[in-house]
Amino acid sequence: MTVRAYRQILRRKSRQIRVGNVLVGGDAPISVQTMTNTPTTDVKATVEQIQAAERVGADIVRVSCPDRDSALALKDIVRQVKVPIVADIHFHYKRAIEAAESGAACLRINPGNIGSAERVREVVKAAKDYGCSMRIGVNAGSLEQDLLEKYGEPCPEAMVESALNHAKILEDNDFREFKISVKASDAFLAVAAYQGLAEACDYPLHIGITEAGGLRAGTVKSSIGLGMLLWSGIGDTLRVSLSADPAEEVLVGYDILKSLGLRRRGVTVISCPSCARQNFNVIKTVELLEQKLAHITTPLTLSVIGCVVNGPGEARETDIGLTGGGNNTHQVYLSGVTDHRLKDQDIVQHLVGLVEEKAAEIEAAKAAAEAQAETTRDVAPAAE
């Protein structure tokens, strides 16, 4: 897609931290997170759920540690997965220390909720000793009582004040390897809180509309809230919170980022809703294509349009395009140029083959470029 001024998003400048091997903030790609819903002590089930999320592209996965056994179970879990694990901690400072010792890459914690200043210092020391970053997680549903009394209700100002209060506790302990979230189930409240926080600090922000609902309604609400934030340049890592399989959260997260041109993974299918002009069954074709192309991780575009009204124009902008034609014969475009015709019965498998071929071509070119760059580095003369 051609880059135009109206397509450019200027991301907020934030400091950069590390969550395991994933960089968050600065110029790093916006990362996609999810959270397990299995009992953490059931190591097998939890590992399987994390690995399923890895397969669809999760960058970071959060795991709840409500008790000692859960925090200690991280030792076995971390060894079996590739993505960095965030330990979700509430109130119990010892759980945070145990999680750090067990291999967590990040601790999700509110420093003001874990007790005395000494306990906070112990958690910070564990984080430093074991290379953990932290996430300060403010939620509209669990604001501190004094802030509720001060403001009368959960509001953007209260959430920002809570976040900055927690941040100061870590800063006072000489710890700045943290990101912040100010989530709410109300998209208006969440967006306003993030906008206020983005102006008040330069820490990386983990964005999300919490408790968004089921797969369809939650996707819509999250897309509205996260879309507004991302479009304005706010957000360094995100989670789409759905009452659904964690892998679905990851898929929706990537679709949101792809829609804004912020990150691409896999095939972006551009398809028409279909109408009486369609010359093949567009809806069924797209459904099958999405299933059969789920294994492709290389970013590329595929347009599937039922007739010639918009088909040729869309095909000019995609890597591979299909436009419906008469007599059960349709036009295939490659790199925006008409290439060959295709009969009804061959549509899905033929397009899958073209996509796989194009993906292999892109990956080969990428590997060649990387090899050339490596060779150039190896033969470069040493600086005097």
C-alpha positions, 0 to 999 in steps of 0.5 A: 500500500502506498504511504500517504500523509493521511496514513501516517501515525506519529507514535508518542515518544516513550522510553524503552524497557525490556520484557524478557527478549521483547523490547517495549516502547521507543521505536520497538514494534507494538507488541501483542499480549494475552493472558492464560485462564487455566489454573497456573498449577496445572502446568500442562494445560497452561503450557499448552495454552501459551503455546497455542497463543505463540502459534498465532503470534503472541509476543508476551503472555501473562499468567496469574499467580494468586498463591505460592504454588502458582508462583513456583509453577512458573519454573516449569512453565517458563522452561517449556515456552518461548514467549516471556511470561508476565506474573500477575500479582495482587496484594501479596509481595511474596508472590512477586518475589517468588515469581521473579525467582521462578523466571518471570520476565515481568511483574504486573503489580501495583506497588501501593497495594503490597504493603510497607515501604520495606516490602516494596523495596524487597520486590524491587530488589528481586526484580533487579536481581532477576532482570524483571521489568514491571507493569503498574496496572491501574483499573477503574474497578479497583481504584484506591478508596482515597481517590474515589472519595476525592473524585467521587467516582472512577474518572480519568483524573483519578486513574492518572493520579493512581498511576503516577502515585504508583510510579513514584514509589518505584522511582523512589526506589531507583527503578524505572523499568516499568510500563503502565496501564490505566484500563476501564471497561468503559471505552470513553473512560479508558481512552481519556485516562490513557490520553491524560497519562500519555501527556503526564509521563514518558513511560511505555503504555500497555493499552487495553479496554478491560472486561470488553465482553465476548468475542464479537461485542468485545472485539468491537468495543476494543477496536473502537477504544484501541483504534482511537488510542493507536491512531493518535500514536498512544500505545506500546503494547496491547491486550484485547480482553475478551471472554474467549480463547486467549488465541482469539485475543491475539488474532484480534490484536493483530487485526487491529494493528494491521488495519492501522498499518502499525504491524503486519503478520500473515495474509491481509484479506480484502474482500467485498461483502458480496451482493447480487453482482457476485460471480462466485460465492465470496463469503464461503470462498473467504471463509475457506481462504482464511482457514487454509492461509492461517499458517502463513506468517509472511505479511502480504495482501490478497483481494477477493472481490465478486465482480468488476465494479471494485475488483480491478481497483482493489487488485491494483493495490494488493499482492494477489487479487481475484475479480469475479467474471462471467461464465464461471471464469474469473481474473487473477492479478499478480502484483496489481497486473492482470495475469491469468484466468481461473475457473470456479472450481479451482479458486480456493486451492489455486489462490492458496498456492499463489499465496504460498508461492509469494510468501516463499518468494518474499522470505527468500528475498528477505533471507538473501538481503540479510545474508548480504548485509551480514557479508558486508559487515564481515568484510567492512574494514576496521575503523582506524 
